[in-house]
Amino acid sequence: MNQQNEMVRPAHPPKALLLGITAVLTVGAVLALAWAIGASSHGAVNAVRVLLVVVGALACAGLLIGVWLGKKGARSVLFGLDVFLGLAVLLAALIGAAVGASSLFGLGTGVLLLVSAFLLNARAVRVWCEGEVPSPEPARGPLAQWSQQRGWQVVWNVPVRVLDQLRGQPFHEYRRKDIPVLMRGDHRGAPAMAVQVDFRHLHSVRTGPSYYSPGADRQVQPTKTVERKSSCGIVVVELPAPVPELLVSAKRDVLGDVEGLFFWNRSHRPFQGRAVGKVPTEGPAVAFREAGGHVGDYHLFGADPAYAHAVLTPQRATWLKGNRCGPVFFRLSGRKLVVWCYSGLVDVAVVDELLAVADEVASWIPAAAYQDPAGAQADRQHVPLVRLQV
């Protein structure tokens, strides 16, 4: 997996979203002022209410200017202020309605403040204010030349919905993703495809040492939510006949899966499930953050144990772990042989290496697997590569 620590901001702000936030807050301020003026209270109470609305509007305006300028702190404070004021105004309006007071303007103000908070939390606004870790850039020139030499089609910045035609791992490892490049053609007479998928996932990280909180009467660990990116280079080769499902992967961290539920990181299989077997490897574990810290042994999922162990032996697993692209994983599913590593297609050597691994893995499939009826059943979930709509 290629990870870079430098945060990069886009060259231009998300004007449509920022204009929407500005319009929402402006309308909300007008409604709040009308609500404060029209409230049936003593004159002094109304004056205080109007003063609070004006002060709040000025504070939001100042913070909004900071958001337009891309200030991280301004976005965070304005988001928190919008949520707090929105809930407070909604509660006050509901209480007023219960005692017979006019509360339409108050309800509208509260809803608009929460809408503003929702827009402030949009990814484009967060990236504008906080930056993002850039994904490995595909080698456009070499990949285009490689595709031309082999007669492959190459497409850049592919719509994410294309992956809806390909089920399961690794295409849907995380819910948030982008596809900077997709190539397809023939490999040794069979339809094949190479694609880079950039995943985005949220995590909670520590921001300092823990401290004792008298109010909570316990130790408190300060944290913040950050967005991480991981690039996955994937090769798909179609087999001559369908074979049963088999996923060869690393064991995921259970606590990481639990955390992913809170951030809605995974839309498919939030928990990995139980492995049907484990294949040990020789040598030390390989650092690999996607698998919860390291890859030592390979785990087998979704298959008959005898079939799975016939395909992957300890010697073969050791070979996969020591690949120069990093640990390589694969999945057999119907006619699809999917091979991937957590490295972007930063060089044509990555594509060549993954295709070579696919050739090797295909030779591991026992002949009896091609006669198994479970292969045809597994194949029904996929679209043939020649019919893949890009």
C-alpha positions as CSV (number, residue, x, y, z in Angstrom):
1,M,0.0,0.0,0.0
2,N,1.4,3.4,-0.9
3,Q,0.7,6.0,1.7
4,Q,2.0,9.6,1.7
5,N,2.0,11.9,4.7
6,E,1.9,15.2,2.8
7,M,-1.6,16.7,2.7
8,V,-2.5,18.4,-0.6
9,R,-5.3,20.9,-1.1
10,P,-7.2,21.4,-4.4
11,A,-6.3,24.4,-6.5
12,H,-9.8,25.8,-6.4
13,P,-12.6,25.9,-3.7
14,P,-15.8,23.9,-4.2
15,K,-17.8,27.1,-5.1
16,A,-21.2,25.4,-5.6
17,L,-21.1,23.9,-2.1
18,L,-19.7,27.1,-0.5
19,L,-22.3,29.2,-2.2
20,G,-25.0,26.8,-1.0
21,I,-23.7,27.1,2.6
22,T,-23.7,30.9,2.3
23,A,-27.2,31.0,1.0
24,V,-28.5,28.6,3.7
25,L,-26.9,30.6,6.5
26,T,-28.1,33.9,5.0
27,V,-31.7,32.7,4.9
28,G,-31.3,31.2,8.3
29,A,-30.2,34.5,9.8
30,V,-33.2,36.3,8.2
31,L,-35.6,33.8,9.6
32,A,-33.9,33.9,13.1
33,L,-34.2,37.7,13.1
34,A,-37.8,37.6,12.1
35,W,-38.5,35.0,14.8
36,A,-36.7,37.1,17.4
37,I,-38.6,40.3,16.5
38,G,-41.9,38.6,16.2
39,A,-41.8,36.8,19.5
40,S,-44.5,37.8,22.0
41,S,-42.3,38.8,24.9
42,H,-41.3,41.8,26.9
43,G,-39.5,44.5,24.9
44,A,-36.2,44.0,26.8
45,V,-36.4,40.2,26.3
46,N,-36.9,40.8,22.6
47,A,-34.0,43.2,22.4
48,V,-31.7,40.6,24.0
49,R,-32.9,38.0,21.7
50,V,-32.3,40.2,18.6
51,L,-28.8,41.0,20.0
52,L,-28.0,37.3,20.3
53,V,-29.1,36.6,16.8
54,V,-27.0,39.5,15.4
55,V,-23.9,38.3,17.4
56,G,-24.5,34.7,16.2
57,A,-24.9,35.8,12.6
58,L,-21.7,37.9,12.7
59,A,-19.8,35.0,14.2
60,C,-21.0,32.6,11.5
61,A,-20.2,35.2,8.9
62,G,-16.6,35.5,10.1
63,L,-16.2,31.7,10.3
64,L,-17.7,31.3,6.8
65,I,-15.1,33.7,5.4
66,G,-12.5,31.5,7.0
67,V,-14.1,28.4,5.3
68,W,-14.0,30.2,1.9
69,L,-10.3,30.9,2.5
70,G,-9.7,27.2,3.4
71,K,-9.1,27.5,7.1
72,K,-9.3,24.1,8.8
73,G,-10.2,25.6,12.3
74,A,-12.9,27.8,10.8
75,R,-14.7,24.8,9.3
76,S,-14.5,22.8,12.5
77,V,-15.8,25.6,14.6
78,L,-18.6,26.6,12.2
79,F,-19.7,23.0,11.9
80,G,-19.9,22.6,15.7
81,L,-21.6,26.0,16.1
82,D,-24.2,25.1,13.4
83,V,-25.0,21.8,15.1
84,F,-25.3,23.3,18.6
85,L,-27.4,26.3,17.5
86,G,-29.5,24.2,15.2
87,L,-30.5,21.8,17.9
88,A,-30.9,24.6,20.5
89,V,-33.2,26.7,18.2
90,L,-35.2,23.6,17.2
91,L,-35.7,22.8,20.9
92,A,-36.7,26.4,21.7
93,A,-39.1,26.5,18.8
94,L,-40.7,23.2,19.8
95,I,-41.1,24.4,23.4
96,G,-42.7,27.6,22.1
97,A,-45.1,25.7,19.9
98,A,-46.1,23.6,23.0
99,V,-47.2,26.8,24.8
100,G,-49.0,28.3,21.8
101,A,-46.3,30.7,20.5
102,S,-45.5,31.1,16.9
103,S,-42.5,28.9,16.1
104,L,-42.5,28.5,12.3
105,F,-39.5,30.8,11.8
106,G,-37.7,29.1,14.6
107,L,-38.2,25.7,13.2
108,G,-37.0,26.9,9.8
109,T,-33.9,28.4,11.3
110,G,-33.0,25.3,13.2
111,V,-33.4,23.1,10.1
112,L,-31.3,25.5,8.0
113,L,-28.5,25.5,10.5
114,L,-28.4,21.7,10.5
115,V,-28.4,21.7,6.7
116,S,-25.5,24.0,6.8
117,A,-23.6,21.6,9.1
118,F,-24.4,18.8,6.7
119,L,-22.9,20.7,3.8
120,L,-19.9,21.7,5.8
121,N,-19.2,18.0,6.4
122,A,-19.2,17.2,2.7
123,R,-16.0,15.7,1.5
124,A,-15.2,18.5,-1.0
125,V,-15.4,21.1,1.8
126,R,-13.3,19.0,4.2
127,V,-10.7,18.4,1.5
128,W,-10.6,22.2,0.7
129,C,-10.0,23.1,4.3
130,E,-7.9,20.2,5.5
131,G,-6.3,18.8,2.4
132,E,-6.0,15.1,1.6
133,V,-3.2,12.5,1.1
134,P,-2.7,12.2,-2.6
135,S,-3.1,8.7,-4.2
136,P,-0.3,7.3,-6.3
137,E,-0.6,8.7,-9.7
138,P,-0.9,6.1,-12.5
139,A,2.0,6.3,-15.0
140,R,-0.1,7.7,-17.8
141,G,2.6,7.7,-20.5
142,P,4.0,4.2,-19.8
143,L,0.5,2.7,-19.3
144,A,-0.8,4.2,-22.5
145,Q,2.2,2.9,-24.4
146,W,1.9,-0.5,-22.8
147,S,-1.8,-0.7,-23.7
148,Q,-1.2,0.4,-27.3
149,Q,1.5,-2.2,-27.8
150,R,-0.9,-5.0,-26.6
151,G,-4.0,-3.6,-28.3
152,W,-5.7,-2.9,-24.9
153,Q,-8.2,-0.2,-24.3
154,V,-7.3,2.3,-21.6
155,V,-9.8,4.6,-19.9
156,W,-9.0,7.4,-17.4
157,N,-11.1,8.6,-14.4
158,V,-13.7,5.8,-14.7
159,P,-17.1,6.2,-13.0
160,V,-17.3,4.2,-9.8
161,R,-20.6,2.6,-10.9
162,V,-18.6,0.5,-13.3
163,L,-17.5,-1.7,-10.4
164,D,-21.2,-2.6,-9.8
165,Q,-20.6,-5.1,-12.5
166,L,-17.9,-6.9,-10.5
167,R,-18.9,-8.3,-7.1
168,G,-17.1,-8.8,-3.9
169,Q,-13.5,-8.3,-2.9
170,P,-11.3,-6.4,-3.7
171,F,-13.5,-4.1,-5.8
172,H,-15.7,-3.1,-2.8
173,E,-13.2,-3.2,0.0
174,Y,-14.4,0.2,1.1
175,R,-17.5,2.3,0.2
176,R,-15.7,5.4,-0.8
177,K,-13.6,5.0,-3.8
178,D,-12.3,6.4,-7.1
179,I,-11.0,4.7,-10.3
180,P,-8.2,6.7,-11.9
181,V,-7.5,4.1,-14.7
182,L,-8.9,1.0,-16.2
183,M,-7.3,-1.1,-19.0
184,R,-8.8,-4.2,-20.7
185,G,-7.8,-6.5,-23.6
186,D,-6.6,-10.1,-24.1
187,H,-4.0,-11.9,-22.1
188,R,-2.8,-15.2,-23.5
189,G,-6.0,-15.5,-25.5
190,A,-8.4,-14.7,-22.6
191,P,-10.2,-11.5,-21.7
192,A,-8.4,-9.6,-19.0
193,M,-8.5,-6.3,-17.2
194,A,-6.2,-4.1,-15.0
195,V,-7.6,-1.4,-12.8
196,Q,-6.4,0.9,-10.0
197,V,-9.0,1.6,-7.3
198,D,-8.3,4.3,-4.7
199,F,-10.1,3.7,-1.5
200,R,-10.9,6.3,1.1
201,H,-11.8,5.4,4.7
202,L,-12.2,7.2,8.0
203,H,-10.4,6.4,11.2
204,S,-10.0,7.8,14.7
205,V,-6.5,8.7,15.7
206,R,-5.0,10.0,18.9
207,T,-4.1,13.7,19.1
208,G,-2.3,13.7,22.4
209,P,-1.8,11.9,25.8
210,S,-4.8,10.8,27.8
211,Y,-5.8,12.9,30.8
212,Y,-8.2,12.7,33.8
213,S,-11.5,14.4,33.3
214,P,-13.2,15.3,36.6
215,G,-16.6,15.7,34.9
216,A,-16.4,12.2,33.4
217,D,-14.5,10.8,36.4
218,R,-12.2,8.8,34.1
219,Q,-9.3,9.0,31.8
220,V,-10.1,10.6,28.5
221,Q,-8.1,10.1,25.3
222,P,-8.3,13.0,22.8
223,T,-8.9,11.9,19.3
224,K,-9.8,13.2,15.9
225,T,-11.2,11.7,12.7
226,V,-8.9,11.5,9.7
227,E,-9.4,10.2,6.2
228,R,-6.9,7.7,4.9
229,K,-6.3,6.5,1.4
230,S,-5.1,3.2,0.0
231,S,-4.6,2.3,-3.6
232,C,-5.2,-1.2,-4.9
233,G,-3.8,-2.5,-8.2
234,I,-6.1,-5.2,-9.5
235,V,-5.8,-7.6,-12.4
236,V,-8.7,-9.8,-13.6
237,V,-8.2,-12.7,-16.0
238,E,-11.0,-15.0,-17.2
239,L,-10.5,-18.7,-16.8
240,P,-11.5,-21.3,-19.5
241,A,-14.3,-22.6,-17.3
242,P,-15.9,-21.6,-14.0
243,V,-14.5,-22.8,-10.6
244,P,-15.9,-22.5,-7.1
245,E,-15.4,-19.4,-4.9
246,L,-12.2,-19.0,-3.0
247,L,-10.8,-15.9,-1.3
248,V,-7.2,-15.8,-0.2
249,S,-6.6,-12.8,2.0
250,A,-5.1,-11.6,5.3
251,K,-7.0,-11.7,8.5
252,R,-8.6,-8.4,9.3
253,D,-8.5,-6.7,12.7
254,V,-11.9,-7.2,14.4
255,L,-11.6,-3.9,16.3
256,G,-10.9,-2.2,13.0
257,D,-14.1,-3.7,11.6
258,V,-16.0,-2.4,14.6
259,E,-14.6,1.1,14.1
260,G,-15.6,0.9,10.5
261,L,-19.2,0.5,11.4
262,F,-19.3,3.9,13.1
263,F,-17.7,5.6,10.1
264,W,-19.7,3.5,7.5
265,N,-16.5,2.6,5.8
266,R,-17.6,-0.7,4.3
267,S,-20.9,-1.2,2.4
268,H,-20.2,-4.9,1.8
269,R,-19.4,-7.4,4.5
270,P,-18.5,-5.1,7.4
271,F,-17.1,-8.1,9.2
272,Q,-14.8,-10.5,7.5
273,G,-16.3,-13.7,8.8
274,R,-14.7,-17.0,9.8
275,A,-11.9,-18.4,7.7
276,V,-12.1,-22.0,6.6
277,G,-8.4,-22.5,6.9
278,K,-5.0,-20.8,7.4
279,V,-1.8,-21.3,5.4
280,P,1.5,-20.6,7.2
281,T,4.4,-18.8,5.4
282,E,8.1,-18.9,6.0
283,G,10.0,-15.8,7.1
284,P,9.0,-12.7,9.1
285,A,5.6,-11.0,8.8
286,V,5.4,-8.2,6.3
287,A,4.1,-4.8,7.4
288,F,0.7,-4.2,5.9
289,R,-1.8,-1.7,7.3
290,E,-4.8,-2.9,5.3
291,A,-4.7,-6.2,7.2
292,G,-4.4,-4.7,10.7
293,G,-0.7,-4.4,11.0
294,H,1.0,-7.3,9.3
295,V,0.7,-10.2,7.0
296,G,2.2,-13.4,8.3
297,D,-0.1,-16.3,7.4
298,Y,-2.7,-16.3,4.6
299,H,-6.3,-17.1,5.4
300,L,-8.8,-18.9,3.2
301,F,-12.5,-17.9,3.0
302,G,-15.7,-19.0,1.3
303,A,-14.6,-22.4,0.0
304,D,-14.4,-26.0,0.8
305,P,-11.3,-26.5,3.0
306,A,-10.0,-29.4,0.9
307,Y,-10.3,-27.4,-2.3
308,A,-8.8,-24.3,-0.7
309,H,-5.7,-26.1,0.7
310,A,-5.2,-27.9,-2.7
311,V,-4.9,-24.5,-4.3
312,L,-2.7,-22.7,-1.7
313,T,0.2,-24.5,-0.1
314,P,2.7,-23.0,2.4
315,Q,5.3,-22.7,-0.3
316,R,2.9,-20.9,-2.6
317,A,1.8,-18.6,0.2
318,T,5.4,-17.7,1.0
319,W,5.9,-16.9,-2.7
320,L,2.8,-14.6,-2.7
321,K,4.0,-12.8,0.5
322,G,7.5,-12.1,-1.0
323,N,6.3,-10.5,-4.2
324,R,8.2,-7.3,-5.2
325,C,4.9,-5.4,-5.4
326,G,4.2,-6.3,-1.7
327,P,1.9,-9.1,-0.5
328,V,-0.4,-10.4,-3.2
329,F,-3.9,-11.8,-2.7
330,F,-6.2,-13.5,-5.1
331,R,-9.8,-14.7,-5.5
332,L,-11.3,-17.4,-7.6
333,S,-15.0,-16.8,-8.5
334,G,-16.6,-18.5,-11.4
335,R,-14.6,-17.6,-14.5
336,K,-12.9,-14.7,-12.7
337,L,-9.4,-15.0,-11.4
338,V,-8.7,-11.7,-9.5
339,V,-5.2,-10.8,-8.3
340,W,-4.4,-7.7,-6.4
341,C,-1.8,-5.9,-4.3
342,Y,-2.1,-2.7,-2.3
343,S,0.0,-0.6,-4.7
344,G,-1.3,1.7,-7.4
345,L,-0.4,1.1,-11.1
346,V,2.5,3.5,-10.7
347,D,4.5,1.5,-13.2
348,V,3.8,-1.0,-16.0
349,A,6.0,-3.4,-14.0
350,V,3.1,-3.7,-11.5
351,V,0.7,-4.8,-14.2
352,D,3.2,-7.2,-15.7
353,E,3.9,-8.7,-12.2
354,L,0.2,-9.1,-11.4
355,L,-0.5,-10.8,-14.7
356,A,2.5,-13.1,-14.0
357,V,1.0,-14.0,-10.6
358,A,-2.4,-14.6,-12.3
359,D,-0.7,-17.1,-14.7
360,E,0.9,-18.9,-11.8
361,V,-2.3,-19.0,-9.7
362,A,-4.2,-20.4,-12.6
363,S,-1.8,-23.3,-12.8
364,W,-2.6,-24.1,-9.1
365,I,-6.2,-24.8,-9.7
366,P,-6.9,-28.6,-9.6
367,A,-8.6,-30.1,-12.6
368,A,-11.5,-31.3,-10.5
369,A,-12.5,-27.7,-9.7
370,Y,-13.5,-27.1,-13.3
371,Q,-16.1,-29.9,-13.0
372,D,-17.6,-28.6,-9.7
373,P,-21.2,-27.3,-10.1
374,A,-20.5,-24.6,-7.5
375,G,-18.3,-22.9,-10.2
376,A,-21.3,-22.1,-12.4
377,Q,-23.2,-20.8,-9.4
378,A,-20.3,-18.5,-8.5
379,D,-20.1,-17.3,-12.1
380,R,-23.7,-16.0,-12.1
381,Q,-22.8,-12.9,-10.0
382,H,-20.3,-11.5,-12.6
383,V,-20.5,-9.8,-15.9
384,P,-18.2,-11.2,-18.6
385,L,-15.3,-8.8,-19.2
386,V,-16.2,-8.6,-22.9
387,R,-19.6,-7.2,-21.9
388,L,-18.3,-4.9,-19.2
389,Q,-19.7,-1.4,-19.8
390,V,-17.1,1.4,-19.1
